[in-house]
Amino acid sequence: MLKHCSPATVLAAAAVAAIAAAPASAKVEGDTIVLGSALSETGKYSTNGIHAKNGYNIAIDLINKTGGVKVGGKSYKLRVIYYDDESTPARGAQLAERLIKQDGVKYMLGPYSSGLTKAIAPVTEKYRIPMVEAEGASRSLFTKGYKYLFAVLSTSEQYLASSIQLAAEIADKAGKKRKDVKIAMAFENDPFSLDVRAGVVADIKRLGMSIVIDDRLPRDLSDMTATLTKVRALKPDLLVVSGHSKGAATAGRQIKELKIATPMVAMTHCESSKLVSKFGAAVDGFLCPTQWAETLSYKGPYFGSAADFDKKFKATFSGYKTVPYQSAQAAAAVLVWKDAFERANSFDKEKVREAISSTEMTTFYGRIKFSKAGNNIAKPMVLRQIQDGKYVVVAPSKWASHKVQHPRKVQ
Amino acid sequence: MASQKPAAPARTGFLSPAWLKSSGDGWTLLLMIALVCVVLVLISGQAQNNLTILQVAWQQNIQLLLDGLFIGAIFALAAYGLALVWGVMNVKNLCQGEYVIMGGYIAYYLYDIGIHPFVGLPVAIVFMFGFGWAIYVLVIRRVIDRDLFTSLLATFGIAIVLQQGLNLIFGPEVQTARSGLPTATVTLGGGAFTFAWIKLTAFLMCGALALAVVIFMKRSRMGQAIRATAQDARAARVMGIDTDRVYAFTYSLNAAICGAAGVLIAMIWVIQPFYGITHSIRSFVIVTAAGFGNLPGVITAGLGLGVAEQYSGFVLGADFQQATVVGMLLLVLIWRQIIENKHRRVVE
């Protein structure tokens, strides 16, 4: 049952890597450009941390095999120094310091989760080391005026906002007044989920709908029957839930158990909580936002289309039935680095930073273009619905492959 | 075996019939709780709205009560284990919740390999009994005579090791074990409430387990030895009771009870390696409120806590669900202190 490598192995590997890279100025060694990243290989984020690492590695392999990064007429390979941050922010910050000061890393890839990114960004900022991150979506990362932080993913306030938009469209079609659309919200009391909530609230206000339940779920969440009982009493038109995988799992289980008949249910982390395999038909019709899906028609150089990436990823790493978007966006972050090095045509970190900030590329992961604050403004969140146990894109309509089922069928 | 002395006077416990009958102090406490509730409701418009919902859709009261009672029974089960260990050995077992979660993972593991999680109940009881025994021999025996903080630190350490161990073995994802039992919908006066058969089954299983433990404590040799040791360990030793074995048995019994509670939790809620702490806290609240030697007290406090959590989650919002638990503990402690101060004492 041991799914993860032991911490001892990881530590040993880290130690070896540290010794190998000991002489400072490791930014470019011979024909290799060295990137650094602290990733959660153990602890509570380990699953997604490893998804991210696989994403980084598949892109690095591809780049190294297909001619590398061309700077000044010479071809360079990419290599990453990884450390395990044990899913703790304090450790992440220490390791970032170590990567920069001891290992001499000048170019960083991000860690997993907003919390870790929040801990590491001040360090990279202090040393003026550019960091392209793919796994920290919190809006608050991009309100602090960081100059060296860039994110390829959509920020968290966009996560469920599309479901509000969809509810408005459905109400309009049915000839229902927008202010009669009742929305129930249950968000975990943590920075990420509260960001998601902020986006949802802003959209509800903008569209003039009304909030009937606004519950904050505790961190050690394993029961939300009280909230759901309220939902049953108030009969909202849309229920939105966000509380990481535990929130999705708890909601999935208890919506089924309490037979909650809300016609529209939207929540984050459907896939990472394995809703479909856990609860089967009971979660049919749930709406789940995602950064990326293999069915999207995005296409770019390097990996080809989203579907091509999906195929290649499954062939490279065994044990994946679906490719997590965490891996796709990690791979996209590596592509940003390659593109920026080549356009800067230099290893000077300020020049490379300039190049990153003027990135404008189309990839299998979607378009990438950074705002002044560093977040990607060219790629929308997509909304998928679980239909007959499969995730299909239903919004935004430009990329939708299926029509939204409304109201969802209640078992 | 010591002669059957009349049991030591039961330590008074919150919500136990003993104090309800005794004087007006109980009513003072109820008044305090009511006052706090009123204040909370007054300061929060949201809470008022939610109370209105409860009046209009009154069927939801039944839902909250049922859910509270069903889950409260499982809290009471784990708390009773803690009461045993605390009362008999004076060990404050901080890894209580981790034992519960371990039981949960046994059910999940069986479910994962295709065996019905109900089978997990006997398996968890046997396995956790053995596990408890091993922990006793390895750790607890060495700290049992030391001061309070040594045993607190030791069991806290065990809790951390168990959390990380479960995380390494099963990963950090949230898991559930599905019983496959259906949910019934009851329509009543224009509204509806549901109850899941698994919750009722778990409730009955809790009852059966509690009954089994009570009979065991009353009738069996070991049960009597445990009670004798709880009353006076030294005297029990003089009478020829092997108290070391009694301690080992008590500790293992607690682990087994927790394991059983965990199996039920995995089928009703969700489990994760780091979820033990909330179960530990609940157990401590219940035992502190009810006292150790007081099974009816533990049961009432457990059920009461379950219902209180559901109601506060509904009225005040889900973020207050656990705050209520701690708030109630605080009230109980304040009340206890007041009572304590009223007692006349011999001036030494």
Interface residues (C-beta under 8 A of the other chain):
Chain A: M1 L2 K3 H4 S6 T42 G43 K44 Y45 S46 T47 A186 N189 D214 D215 R216 L217 P218 D220 L221 S222 D223 M224 T225 A226 T227 T229 K230 R232 A233 L234 S245 K246 A249 T250 R253 K256 E257 L258 K259 S272 S273 K274 K278
Chain B: Q46 N50 I53 L54 V56 A57 Q60 Q63 L64 D67 I71 Y109 N167 L168 I169 F170 G171 P172 E173 V174 Q175 T176 R178 T183 T185 G191 A192 T194 A196 I265 W269 V270 I271 Q272 F274 Y275 I277 T278 E309 Q310 Y311 S312 G313 F314 G317 A318 D319 Q321 Q322
